[in-house]
Amino acid sequence: MSDFPPDNFWMDGKDCLLETLPDVYVLEFILMNKDARIGYDEIFHLLSEDRQAYLDDLIARNPMVKAKQFIDPQEVSDYTQRKVNTSGIHVPMTPRLRKLKKQREE
């Protein structure tokens, strides 16, 4: 473990988080964090062979993680907020509203 760079995203003191973190966190960090993606590539070859094989399989089962571009969480938040702000008010057409609309059109 002494070969691991101390300033890597995946390092927590002397422990490598890639060895212990649950799958969902590994995938989310690689997808949503530039430092995690860069750190993953730097530290991957230093992991045990079993863990490398496991992570290769994990990435193969979730190809969007490494294939897609980096997703900035701020852009996701901005998109969601824009969608909420510009969607307007949707009023479903009830039978009463249809009748009123028909009367106005006549």
C-alpha positions as CSV (number, residue, x, y, z in Angstrom):
1,M,0.0,0.0,0.0
2,S,3.0,2.3,0.4
3,D,3.1,2.7,-3.4
4,F,-0.2,4.6,-3.5
5,P,0.1,8.4,-4.0
6,P,-1.1,10.2,-0.9
7,D,-2.7,13.0,-2.8
8,N,-4.9,10.8,-4.9
9,F,-8.7,11.3,-4.7
10,W,-9.2,7.6,-3.7
11,M,-6.8,7.8,-0.7
12,D,-8.0,8.2,2.8
13,G,-4.9,8.5,4.9
14,K,-3.1,5.2,4.3
15,D,-6.2,3.3,3.0
16,C,-7.3,3.1,-0.6
17,L,-11.0,3.7,-0.9
18,L,-11.3,1.7,-4.1
19,E,-10.5,-1.4,-2.1
20,T,-13.5,-0.9,0.3
21,L,-16.1,1.4,-1.1
22,P,-19.4,-0.1,-2.3
23,D,-20.0,-0.3,-6.0
24,V,-22.6,2.5,-6.2
25,Y,-20.2,5.1,-4.7
26,V,-17.3,4.1,-7.0
27,L,-19.6,4.4,-10.1
28,E,-21.1,7.7,-8.9
29,F,-17.7,9.3,-8.1
30,I,-16.2,8.3,-11.5
31,L,-19.2,9.6,-13.3
32,M,-19.7,12.9,-11.4
33,N,-16.2,13.9,-10.2
34,K,-13.3,14.8,-12.5
35,D,-10.7,14.3,-9.8
36,A,-12.1,10.8,-9.1
37,R,-11.9,9.8,-12.7
38,I,-8.3,11.0,-13.1
39,G,-7.4,9.4,-9.7
40,Y,-9.0,6.1,-10.8
41,D,-6.8,5.9,-13.9
42,E,-3.7,6.8,-11.9
43,I,-4.3,4.3,-9.0
44,F,-5.9,1.4,-10.8
45,H,-2.7,-0.4,-11.7
46,L,-1.6,-0.3,-8.0
47,L,-4.7,-2.3,-6.8
48,S,-4.6,-6.0,-6.2
49,E,-5.3,-8.3,-9.2
50,D,-8.6,-9.5,-7.7
51,R,-9.8,-5.9,-7.2
52,Q,-8.7,-4.9,-10.7
53,A,-10.6,-7.8,-12.2
54,Y,-13.6,-6.9,-10.1
55,L,-13.5,-3.2,-11.1
56,D,-13.0,-4.1,-14.7
57,D,-16.2,-6.3,-14.5
58,L,-18.1,-3.5,-12.7
59,I,-17.2,-0.9,-15.4
60,A,-18.0,-3.5,-18.2
61,R,-21.5,-3.9,-16.6
62,N,-21.9,-0.1,-16.5
63,P,-20.2,1.2,-19.6
64,M,-21.8,4.6,-19.4
65,V,-19.5,5.4,-16.5
66,K,-16.3,5.7,-18.5
67,A,-17.8,6.1,-22.0
68,K,-19.8,9.3,-21.3
69,Q,-18.3,12.7,-20.8
70,F,-18.0,14.1,-17.3
71,I,-21.3,15.1,-15.9
72,D,-21.0,18.3,-13.9
73,P,-23.5,18.2,-10.9
74,Q,-24.0,22.0,-11.3
75,E,-25.2,21.5,-14.8
76,V,-27.6,18.8,-13.7
77,S,-29.0,21.1,-11.0
78,D,-29.3,24.0,-13.4
79,Y,-31.1,21.9,-16.0
80,T,-33.6,20.6,-13.3
81,Q,-34.2,24.1,-12.0
82,R,-34.7,25.5,-15.5
83,K,-37.2,22.8,-16.3
84,V,-39.2,23.5,-13.2
85,N,-39.1,27.3,-13.9
86,T,-40.1,27.1,-17.5
87,S,-42.6,24.2,-17.5
88,G,-45.6,26.5,-16.7
89,I,-48.8,25.3,-15.2
90,H,-50.5,22.3,-16.7
91,V,-54.3,22.1,-16.2
92,P,-55.8,18.8,-17.3
93,M,-58.8,19.1,-19.6
94,T,-61.8,18.0,-17.5
95,P,-65.2,17.5,-19.0
96,R,-66.3,20.9,-17.6
97,L,-63.3,22.7,-19.2
98,R,-64.0,21.0,-22.5
99,K,-67.6,22.2,-22.4
100,L,-66.5,25.8,-21.6
101,K,-63.9,25.7,-24.4
102,K,-66.4,24.4,-26.9
103,Q,-68.8,27.2,-25.9
104,R,-66.2,29.9,-26.4
105,E,-65.2,28.5,-29.8
106,E,-68.8,28.7,-31.0
